[in-house]
């Protein structure tokens, strides 16, 4: 039910901006992208089925590390989990926002074991966070190495697509998710979760695309 409410609010926000505030049609794509990014963030971090709890200290509530670690592990099969002690320490640094330290530790982990797919994936995510959400060449390479180290995993495609969504490359991110879902074997870790989030994203994009075109307001001048 919470997903329906979220989608409804997103569509209502689009309609309000487009038809009440008269945002120009040229800006509709950017508006839909912004709403999709917000929905993607909700999809990754929200836990709508968890009962409400009193708010904690802001520093604890805003720490990105634990939620990112949990999200990463959704896409790593139990038999593919990393055994590197560097990963545990790097996750602790990332939880405190110390991404440079996390990157250094994870670099050591993949140097020791280049086939450690989870450490490559954690390194890619840490590089993106260290660059304040920007998809850099080192992060892209780390995502590629994560996919090569664990060919049956869809984690690299999921987080790479999520980064694209947050940067505004909505269609590219959506297509990456769709390709990863189509190629993933049944029972792959995170496959059902990716299917759910791709479905929600498609609903939002389809509803945004189905909005009727609003005629341009008249200037009140007669044609010359």
MOMO-V452209 format. One line per field, one symbol per residue. ss: DSSP state (a for helix, b for strand, c for the rest). psi: psi as a letter, one per 20 degrees, with the letter a starting at -180 (. if undefined). A space follows every 50 residues. Layout:
ss->???
psi->???
//
This chain:
ss->caaaaaaaaaaaaaaaaaaaccccaaaaaaaaaaaaaaaaaaaaaccccc cccccccaaaaaccaaaaaaaaaacccaaaccccaaaaaaaaaaacccaa aaaaaaaaaaaaccccaaaaaaaaaaaaaaccccccaaaaaaaaaaaaac ccccaaaaaaaaaaaacccaaaaaaaaaaaaaacccccccaaaaaaaaaa aaaaaaaaaccccccccccccccc
psi->hhgggggghgghgghgghhgilpqhhihghghgghhgghggghhhqmiip qqqqqaqhhhhipigghgggggihjpqhijqqjphhgghhhgghhjjmhg hgggghhhghhhnijnhhhgghggghhghhjljpnrghggghgghghhhm hiqjgghghghgggghiimghggghgggghghipqpjqpighgggghhgg ghgghhhghipqppqpqqijqqq.
//
